[in-house]
Amino acid sequence: MNKIIGFLITKENRSPEVDFFDVGIKTIVVKHGHHNIYLWGIGDIELHKINGKYSLSFPLNDGLLDRNILISFEGDNIIVENDWLGSIPVFYNQKENIVSTLSNFCLRDKKIHEEGLSNFCEFGYSVFEQTIFADVKFMRYYSTLTISDHAEIEYKEDPVLDDSFLADVSDENDVIDLMQKYITDVESVTVGDIVIPTSGGYDSRMLNHLVKDKKRIRSFTYGVSEDQSQSHEVAHAKKISEIYNTKWEQIELKEYHKYIDKWYKIYGFSTHLHGMYHIEFYKNISKGHDFSGSSFLSGIIGDAWAELGKFDEIENYHDIINLGYAHGMSLDLKYLNLQSNEKLKKEYYKRNCEYLKNDKIKSILAMRVKLILLSYLTQIPEYFGMPVWTPFLNFDIVKATLNISDERRKNRVWEKDFFARFGLNLEEMDLKSDKNNDLNYEVARKTRFEPIDADKMKKYIDENRLVQINKLLDNTNLYQSLQNKLLHVPKIRGVLQLCGVKNKFLRALYDYCVVKAIEKGIKDTQSYT
């Protein structure tokens, strides 16, 4: 199988090191005018071209209403187009005329963009087309970037804002048929195992059901409770495997924070340090399995379309944070030693305030904001050598799902009824499991973290907080450990929270993941070589 994973466009002669996990990622260079286009990926990537355009799709196509980027040539110009959601982030430096799927490759001048930094801390990742560095931006969804002597960005007309987008009410059976056709079509043109990370939730449950050849499914699950084998996710995934007689395996996670440097090489300063658990997940999978001929079926963000009312109301520009909620992995702005005029946030709200009143459009806008954070769900497997595909980033499927009646989308009733018809209503099977989510705390408390460089970072962030973060992560006493344990026990947690008790260790960890990503960007010297 062939698949382009990423690219770098620059006038410089580079030797980009992108085989991060030593799986045989290949790189080619295409020269056009004064530029070098470095393309990397799986298989014979020179063949991953359609109608004269290099395509990051899988399977190969030249459409932009599914996960894709197209690179083409017009005279001396290089044209980069991204898809309707912006599901593969593309960074660019107009001053240096560099474009890449890896933010690090675009960094030269390290002048901080004050609002970019402020927004990064508040959201936990880059938003509104601006990173923490003034010269490095990223493409908005459904845009065209033209590179010649300089780079120019243009926005295409948004298909989501067309009057026809919400004109019809979908029949939920037709939506299932659309998903089924999508999956069957890809099954028919691929060979080898179909790897499905299976949590037992609705999205991975749907994917296991819709793959026709169950013998091709290889599903894997990690647990999030302290005893991972007793986790809710493991119990559900195991049951799905039993129902369909598929090959399933639980993967134990123990030390994923040791992959922070690997994570930074891929995601740089675009997002906080948060997805290392997926690196350990796929590393552990790869130890016992050869997936060189496999593809990867992802359930990424299916829940965003399936359920009514997933996102809070947006009444003013301050509420935009509700679109990009990162589950607490952000830094309180009270610790920031700079003032932002919030221009980008205000402009975003002004452009979109009318659309944000519609729950369905709001779901799409939220995912467009968050995909720079969530793109690791599809990119990490590809850097392990598995081309990724999913029905949940396809325009027609998203449109049809959102147009299921509000009554049926509320609490995902339409899916619950569907699963009940096929004996997949796991919630009613009385499966014994542990619903606590202790994994992040349990792994982190056994980790020795590289301290934040307070001398370097105190220019931007309150020094006292930096010292406090380092201290909390380095030394948790017995009393704090017991308190943190109790905060994960459902019936006790609520009482403790009402009394104002908080898990200071986890709060410090979340702050660390934001601050350390910024520090690494400021200190990074690899971008220049």
BAMARVEX-959816 format. One record per residue (C-alpha): residue in one letter; z, y, x. Coordinates in steps of 0.2 Angstrom, whole numbers, plus 5000, padded with zeros to 4 digits. Last residue first. Layout:
# BAMARVEX-959816
aZYX/...
***
This chain:
# BAMARVEX-959816
t505251095096/y505751255087/s506551165072/q507651065083/t508751215088/d509951215073/k511451315074/i511151425058/g510551275048/k511951165054/e513151295049/i512351315031/a512451125029/k514251125035/v514751255022/v514051165007/c514750985011/y516351065017/d516651155001/y516450984992/l517650895004/a518951035002/r518951014983/l519050824986/f520550844997/k521350974985/n521350854970/k522050974957/v523750984948/g523751124936/c525051044924/l523551014911/q522650934925/l524150814928/v524250764910/g522350734909/r522350634925/i523750514919/k522750434905/p521150424915/v521850364932/h520850464945/l522050604947/l523450474950/k522550424967/n522450604972/q524350624969/l524750474979/s523650534994/q524450704993/y526150624994/l525650515008/n524950655019/t523150705020/n522650765037/d520950795044/l520050835028/l521450955023/k521551045040/n519651075041/i519551145024/q521051255027/v520351325043/l518751365034/r519751445019/n520751555031/e519151605040/d518351675024/i516451635024/y514951735032/k515551805048/k516951665049/m515551535051/k515351535070/d517151555074/a517651425060/d516551295067/i516751165053/p517651015060/e516650855062/f517350735049/r518350575053/t518050475038/k519350355029/r519750495016/a517950515013/v517550335008/e518950324995/y518650504988/n516850474985/l517050304978/d518450344966/n517450354949/n518550264937/k517650154924/d518349984929/s517549844921/k517749704907/l516149694897/d516649704878/m514849674873/e514649834862/e514249954876/l512949834883/n511849864868/l510449764877/g510149634864/f508349684860/r508549774844/a510149854849/f509249924864/f508050024853/d509450084841/k510450154856/e508850234863/w508550324847/v510350374845/r510350464861/n511950564857/k510750684848/r508950634851/r508750554834/e509350704824/d508450824836/s506750734831/i505850654846/n504850804853/l505750794870/t505250614872/a503350654869/k503350804880/v504250704894/i503050564892/d501450674892/f502050774907/n502550624918/l504150644928/f505150514918/p503750374920/t504250344938/w503450294954/v504050284972/p503150214987/m504350104998/g504450135017/f506250185019/y505650365020/e504950325003/p506650274996/i507450435002/q506150544994/t506350484975/l508150514973/y508150644987/s507250754974/l508850784965/l509350944974/i507651034975/l507450954957/k508851054950/v508051224945/r506551134938/m507651014929/a508551154921/l506951234916/i506351074908/s508051054898/k507951234893/i506251204885/k506951074874/d508551164869/n507651324865/k508651484868/l508151474886/y506351514882/e506851694877/c507951724892/n506551654904/r505751804913/k507351914912/y508451774917/y507451734933/e507351924937/k509251934936/k509551784947/l508351844960/k509152024960/e510951954961/n511452104971/s512351994983/q513952044992/l514551975008/n516051885016/l515951735004/y517651654999/k517751724982/l516051644979/d516851474976/l515851354986/s514851214977/m514851024975/g515851044958/h514650924948/a513151014954/y512751124938/g511051204939/l510651254922/n512451314918/i512351424934/i511151524924/d512651584914/h512851744924/y511151794919/n511651814900/e511951704885/i511351534892/e512151394881/d512751234890/f511551094894/k511350914888/g511150974870/l509950844864/e509750684874/a508150584881/w507350724891/a508750754903/d509250574903/g507650524911/i508150624926/i507650494940/g507450324933/s506450264949/l505350114951/f505050084970/s503649984977/s503649834988/g502449775002/s503649835017/f505149785007/d505849655019/h507549615013/g509249575021/k509649725031/s508449835021/i509749835006/n511149895017/k510050035024/y509450075006/f511250105000/e511850185017/i510450315015/h510850334996/y512650375000/m512050515012/g511550604996/h512750754997/l512650865011/h512151035003/t510351085000/s508851175007/f509751195024/g509051035032/y508450905019/i507650775030/k508550805047/y510150855038/w510250685030/k510150595046/d511450705053/i512650675039/y512350485040/k514150445046/h514650515028/y514050345021/e515450235027/k515850105015/l514550065002/e514449884996/i512749834988/q512749724972/e511249614971/w510049564957/k508549454956/t508049444937/n508449324924/y508149454910/i509849444901/e510749394917/s510049534927/i510549654913/k512349584913/k512449614932/a511849794930/h513249824917/a514649744927/v514049834943/e513950004934/h515649994926/s516449944943/q517349784946/s516449744962/q516649914969/d518549894969/e518950084972/s517650124958/v515950194961/g514950024962/y513250004970/t511849914962/f510249834967/s508749764957/r507249664963/i506049644949/r504449544952/k504949394942/k505249504927/d503349534925/k503349644910/v504249794917/l504849884901/h506549804900/n507149834918/l506450014916/m507450044900/r509049984907/s508750094922/d508650244910/y510050194898/g511350164911/g511649994919/s511650074936/t510049984942/p509150044957/i507449964953/v506349884967/i504649814961/d504249674972/g502449634978/v500849694972/t500249854964/v498749904952/s499249804937/e501149854938/v500550034938/d499650014922/t501049914914/i502350054918/y501350194911/k500850084896/q502650044892/m503250224894/l501850284881/d502350134870/i504150184870/v503650364865/d502550294851/n504050194845/e505050364845/d503850444833/s503550614840/v503750784830/d502250894834/a502151074839/l503351084853/f502051094867/s500651164856/d501251344858/d500951334877/l502551374887/v502651194894/p500851204901/d501451344913/e499951454918/k499751444937/y500851544949/e500051604965/i500751604983/e499851684998/a500051625016/h499351715031/d497751695042/s497251565030/i498451465019/t498351475000/l499851414990/t499551364972/s500951344960/y501451224946/y503351234951/r503951374962/m503551344980/f504951364993/k505451515004/v505951525022/d505851705030/a507551765023/f508551615028/i509751545014/t508251475005/q507351574991/e506151504977/f507451544964/v508651414970/s509251334986/y510751214985/g512551204981/f512351314965/e513651454970/c513551434989/f511651424989/n511551574977/s512651674989/l511551625004/g509951664996/e510751824989/e511151875007/h509551815015/i510151775033/k509051815048/k508751655057/d506951685063/r506051525066/l506251395052/c504851315044/f505051145052/n506851135046/s506351155027/l505450985027/t504050975014/s503051095025/v502151255027/i502051375042/n501151545042/e502451625054/k502851775043/q502351675027/n503651545030/y503451405018/f504451265010/v503751124998/p504951034986/i504250874978/s504650874959/g503951054957/l503951014938/w502151044934/d501550984951/n501151064967/e499551134974/v499251174993/i497551244998/i496951265016/n495751405018/d494351415031/g493051375018/e493951295004/f495051145009/s496251034999/i498050974999/l498750904983/i500550874979/n501150754966/r502450684953/d501450694936/l500550834927/l499650884944/g498250754943/d497250704958/n497750514958/l498350384970/p499650264963/f500750354969/s500450544972/l500550634988/s498650674987/y497450735001/k495950804992/g494150774995/n493950694978/i495350574981/k496250544998/h497650425002/l496450335014/e496950435029/i498750375024/d498350195030/g500050125027/i501650225022/g501850415026/w501550565037/l500250705037/y500150835050/i498950975046/n498451075061/h497851255059/h496651365067/g495151305057/h495551135049/k496251005061/v496950845053/v498450755062/i499050585057/t500850515056/k501450345052/i503150285045/g503550125054/v505250085047/d506350165060/f507450255048/f507050435052/d505150405055/v504850595054/e504750655072/p503450795071/s502450805087/r501850985086/n500451095092/e500651255083/k499551335070/t500551255057/i500451145041/l501751005040/f501650855028/g502650735018/i502650565010/i500850515010/k500650335002/n499650185005/m500050005000/
***
